[in-house]
Amino acid sequence: MMTRTRSAALHTTSLVVGAAVVVPIVFGILGGFKDNGQLFTNPFGLPDPWLPGNYLDALRSTAFWQQAANSVVIAVASTALVVGVGAMAAFIFARFAFPGREFLFTLFAIGLMFPFAVAILPLFVLLRGMNLLGNPLGVILPQVAFGLPITIVILRSFFRTIPAEVEESAVLDGCGPFRFFWRILLPMARPALGTVSVLAVVGSWNNYLLPLIVFNDSRWWTLPLGVQQFQSQYSADTARILAYVTLAMLPSLICYALAERQLIGGLTSGLGKG
């Protein structure tokens, strides 16, 4: 009886959480196919008629594609750096013993406790002193720095699950540390690499505050900034705003949906055994 009650409570909680996530997304997608009159009279029903004009207007916008390209460049560069640097650091922390190793790893782990907003003022001063305001590197480098803690924690936990016998066999075959890392360890760590890559891409794509303080020139605006500007410009046209917001968040949703199984697998196999 207790097991059934616990199972029912778990399923109910899952349904509530799932509805809290899915309902706003579905509302935004369908709302983009309506006009403001339909949103007022039938906010949760299907569009009648379907009006694709809001989406087509956004897709015809040069500003939208410029902002999307900026978001892609920054997300790809940030992800490549954070995964590359994080993987090398995690390899050292996982497979080498040296004085102060756990202390240094703890410093990285402590970074998980500090949200980005806490450091926004000193970060702004630092970027201004380094002349990185208005420069994409002013967004990429801080994103890499704040993404390293979770990347190193996940990858280190996964690397430590690789049996030592694998490394010993590689060494006997004449494989050095770097070659072992590049040829053997990284291919075996694909689930964990997929996990940290998805987290980095989605985190960069949704970042609003950092591009806001770095970019004064609208030519470098990312999609979150474009959404804010679009919302201010068309504040009375809710349906048009919903269409623009849906298109802006669509790439991150697709990225997560395509990598969902690998994402969960990397988290469970890495953190669960760390």
Steps between C-alpha positions, in 0.01 A plus 500: 500500500781736591677425171187576298446826686859605444480407131174693456650805672807479277290476183280790612803716573650412160176593324477832685862591423462388138184709459674803653770469233295396196190719538682838466693371198184374327320824589779705341516288184123507444475865601738593220244365249223723637422867495440709810123452473532123512741523793244702693194290419658154477845507666537123553319365193628421154535792256194554283610586239871423511699817427868432417568867427660569839760228447559599138554864595760397759677271254513779243667730752869567436548585868371157607751312284784731606421438865466125438841494328657689792346252745631204299855639478515576872339170602729289279816682610404487869410131481819402317717683753320388814486135392859495374654671802266325744580157357875554534466631855266215596749248358776640721278502808374147435811309388799676661595527866684815606514720812203732530289314244190473718537859616509629143207281403306631800560856379341412167211324677440807717440690177169316473376689805532847347238613249611714212300803617710528817814578299344731245643827640864389546476316168390819326794689653740223397371488143521877473859493623585230243329702224258213427175696513336486160713197412360144466791377714349702784209256496681181397779504760276562806259232378791258479617596849156451655443179303824333609388392852206282391699373200796392711282343770306289249797398287725424794236272649464322167875468439544339841262221400734392218687193633870548569566180303403684181767762558757239602438305179536818297830584672634151431415555133712816499213746543599820682268704723390740227442226248304299756289807575436582133468154344345292780355705783307759300323245274399303811368819661258596223190490728663736750635723223152515351360600838738790561470613136122524521521686831752744351302560179168555677660717769667720239190520280280615790751740654350847518680696771857464373434608138291784642795653685760422232330601174398858437501454124182329380698327225634261764173441684405139567146363482412561869581869450309497172195355673510778760529766231226340292271482803552871567437589134180293467375510858137518384527205259517197729456243223794638304714495816407136570606404147836676537566347842411152370745529211770630736471208741447233231872420442568434870189281523607301195853464637369368830245270336759343268751446782256419781593131531871574487456785747327285761736210436805720550367642825403165650812313392735778606356661810348179620842333525710798598 
